[in-house]
């Protein structure tokens, strides 16, 4: 049996241990700017149903790692800053070299991500 190309929000929520309402918030329109908070997190049908492919799930997992610490508590990064970090060219290069093979999350290169986060936190402390 082949793996589905797209997953629904409840499957992604269970896979990544992120509550559905949090995913919806990240993927919704910010009323202040009238723009999507974080672009490219889902693929939507004409009816508005969200579906997630491997690339979308990879972005969600990276976003989760930036926004939450190991205990599941919200870290000091804002959604805007996390979006800028993930869309930066340096981060994209690291993301391309990552071996994320869903649903087996053991292939994620967490060490590289943690080193980047540590460097970013050090930079924040300097300013």
C-alpha positions in Angstrom: 0.0 0.0 0.0 1.4 3.4 -1.0 1.5 6.4 1.4 -1.0 9.2 0.7 0.4 12.2 -1.1 -1.7 14.6 1.1 -2.7 14.4 4.7 -5.6 16.2 6.4 -5.1 18.6 9.4 -6.0 15.9 12.0 -3.4 13.5 10.6 -0.7 16.2 10.6 -1.7 17.3 14.1 -1.2 13.8 15.4 2.0 13.3 13.4 3.7 16.5 14.6 2.0 16.8 18.0 0.7 20.2 17.2 -2.9 21.1 18.1 -5.2 21.6 15.1 -6.2 25.2 16.2 -2.5 26.2 16.3 -1.9 24.9 12.7 -5.1 26.8 11.6 -3.8 30.0 13.3 -0.4 29.8 11.6 -2.2 29.2 8.2 -4.8 31.9 8.6 -5.0 35.5 7.5 -3.7 38.1 10.0 -6.5 40.8 10.3 -3.8 43.6 10.8 -2.0 42.9 7.5 -4.7 41.1 5.6 -2.1 38.5 4.6 -1.5 34.9 5.5 0.6 34.6 8.6 2.9 32.0 7.2 2.7 31.2 3.5 3.1 27.7 2.1 1.9 25.7 5.1 -1.0 24.0 3.3 -2.8 23.4 0.1 -6.5 24.3 0.1 -9.4 23.1 -1.9 -11.9 25.6 -3.4 -14.1 24.9 -0.3 -11.2 25.9 2.0 -10.2 22.4 3.3 -6.5 22.3 4.2 -4.4 19.4 2.9 -0.7 19.0 3.6 2.0 17.4 1.4 5.5 16.5 2.6 6.9 19.9 1.9 4.1 21.6 3.9 4.6 19.1 6.8 8.4 19.8 6.7 7.7 23.6 7.1 5.3 23.0 9.9 7.8 20.9 11.8 10.6 23.5 11.3 8.2 26.2 12.5 7.3 24.1 15.5 11.0 23.6 16.3 11.6 27.4 16.2 8.5 28.4 18.2 8.5 25.8 20.9 11.2 24.4 23.3 11.7 20.8 24.2 9.1 20.9 26.9 6.4 22.1 24.5 6.4 25.6 25.9 6.3 28.7 23.6 9.8 30.0 23.1 10.7 33.7 22.6 10.5 33.8 18.8 7.5 35.4 17.2 5.7 33.9 14.3 6.9 36.7 12.1 10.6 36.1 13.1 10.2 32.4 12.6 8.8 33.0 9.1 11.8 35.2 8.2 14.2 32.6 9.6 12.7 29.8 7.6 12.4 31.8 4.4 16.0 33.0 4.7 18.5 31.6 2.1 20.8 30.1 4.8 17.9 28.2 6.4 16.7 27.0 3.0 20.1 25.4 2.3 20.0 23.6 5.6 16.4 22.6 5.0 17.4 21.1 1.6 20.1 19.0 3.2 17.7 17.7 5.8 16.6 14.0 5.5 13.0 14.3 6.6 11.2 11.1 5.6 7.7 11.2 6.9 6.2 9.7 9.0 9.6 8.5 10.4 10.8 11.7 12.1 14.1 10.0 13.3 15.8 11.1 10.1 15.5 14.8 11.0 18.8 16.5 11.5 17.9 18.0 14.9 21.6 18.8 15.7 21.9 21.3 12.9 18.7 22.9 13.7 19.6 23.3 17.4 23.0 24.8 16.5 21.2 27.4 14.3 18.7 28.2 17.1 21.5 28.5 19.6 23.4 31.0 17.3 20.2 33.0 16.7 19.5 33.1 20.5 23.1 34.4 21.0 22.5 37.1 18.4 19.3 38.1 20.1 21.2 38.5 23.4 23.8 40.7 21.9 21.2 43.2 20.6 
